[in-house]
Amino acid sequence: MDLVSHEAFHLAGYLSGDAGAADERNAYWMGVCSQLRVLGKIKVENLPGGAIAADNQVLAGSSSDASLVRREVWPFVSENRIQKGTPGGETMEIACNRRFSNVVRAH
């Protein structure tokens, strides 16, 4: 779920000519927001943020952004997860809606 949403964010951006298509931070946010919306919860072990040591600047930057997003969503964690319907889950849903308010949502 997370990886598909992350990569779809990039692909949709590139196809539409959006200058923000390469934004790794927003792509990681899209991944975690999608997990919460579709699955109803995110286990701590499914959060982005594993450090990757690499000589590749793009990969190192992506790893850094993943760690940043993990730190940003960590306050929403309770009992080793972010759960829809809990205070943390509701606060994260608000954060997701604000971050992606310009994205057309299918209902």
Secondary structure as the mmCIF struct_conf table of DSSP 4:
data_model
#
loop_
_struct_conf.conf_type_id
_struct_conf.id
_struct_conf.beg_label_comp_id
_struct_conf.beg_label_asym_id
_struct_conf.beg_label_seq_id
_struct_conf.end_label_comp_id
_struct_conf.end_label_asym_id
_struct_conf.end_label_seq_id
HELX_RH_AL_P HELX_RH_AL_P1 ASP A 2 SER A 16
TURN_TY1_P TURN_TY1_P1 GLY A 17 GLY A 17
TURN_TY1_P TURN_TY1_P2 ALA A 19 ALA A 22
HELX_RH_AL_P HELX_RH_AL_P2 GLU A 24 LEU A 39
BEND BEND1 GLY A 40 GLY A 40
STRN STRN1 LYS A 41 LYS A 43
HELX_RH_3T_P HELX_RH_3T_P1 VAL A 44 ASN A 46
BEND BEND2 LEU A 47 PRO A 48
BEND BEND3 ASP A 55 ASP A 55
HELX_RH_AL_P HELX_RH_AL_P3 GLN A 57 VAL A 73
HELX_RH_3T_P HELX_RH_3T_P2 TRP A 74 PHE A 76
STRN STRN2 SER A 78 SER A 78
TURN_TY1_P TURN_TY1_P3 GLU A 79 ASN A 80
STRN STRN3 ARG A 81 GLN A 83
TURN_TY1_P TURN_TY1_P4 LYS A 84 GLY A 85
BEND BEND4 THR A 86 THR A 86
HELX_RH_AL_P HELX_RH_AL_P4 PRO A 87 ARG A 99
TURN_TY1_P TURN_TY1_P5 PHE A 100 ASN A 102
BEND BEND5 VAL A 103 VAL A 103
#
